[in-house]
Amino acid sequence: MTRVSPRPTPPVSILPGPDSVLHLTEVTVRRSPATLLDAVHWNVEVDQRWVILGPNGAGKTTLLQIAAGLMFPTSGRVHILGERLGAVDVAELRPRIGLSSAALAGRVPPHERVLDVVVSAGYGVVGRWREAYDELDFARGRELLDAMGVAALADRTYGTLSEGERKRTLAARALMADPELLLLDEPAAGLDLGGREDLLARLTRLAVDPSAPTTVLVTHHVEEIPPAFSHVLLLRGGRVVAAGPLADTLTADALSETFGMTLALERRGERYFAFAAN
């Protein structure tokens, strides 16, 4: 395998710029004895659509938890939506962030109605209790379920859904509060081929919508990068291999370094495909 050195990252200012939605400087996360993230620099700006790509254990989910304000770094600076993590009330920050993740999926009560899973995001709770919702809330929830292709499931219970249906439901939930930042952790996992292609088409429509939030999507597979996404961050062992505009940054060499094996990369239109090189 041809090994490449990590691409030099342009210097990142300690302070975010006026268009920064996420701004990380020298972010390190240690959980003895492991280092989950190692001196990560990353800047995400308004209207950008990012993919975080890397193997298992690369630090992708940890990075997404940092971006969601759910985890604090061991060292380094994090700014989210213009607020510095550690100097802001995260209870006020988190409603501005839409998140779909495996950790969230495990917290949803199996008896919860699918439509209620979505609308309860307006209160930032998992599982309805005594919150009051009106017809506009339910109409918005149904609209989002329809946008994710699961409108017919609105009155089903969450526990009866397949893994792929749960991912779509949580993606709809993540949009319920009109977030400024949307974080999607492996939204295509558990989908069959048809389901994956349908979801990617829906995420592409979302990506080109000028009113849609800045979006970050985590995946293991280049085939799951929706067309119209603009940037990519490649992670391996908690360190950034490369980051930048998708068309320039996602190369066979960078991908091979990220996954620790020699890979070939093909681009067909706006889609990418990777496979082991002969």
Buried (B, 14 or more C-beta within 10 A) or exposed (E): EEEBEBBEBEEBEEEBEEEBBBBBBBBBBBEEEEBBBBBBBBBBBEEBBBBBBBBEBBBBBBBBBBBBBBBBBEEBBBBBBEBEBEEBEBEEBBBBBBBBBBEBBEEBBEEBBBBBBBBBBBBEEBEBEEEEBEEEBBEBBBBBBEBBBBBEBBEBBBEEBEEBBBBBBBBBBBBBBEBBBBBBBBBBBBBEEEBBBBBBEBBBBBBEEEEBBBBBBBBBBBBBBBBBBBBBBBBBBBBBBBBBEBEEBBBBBBBBBBBEEBBEBEEEEEBBEBEEEE
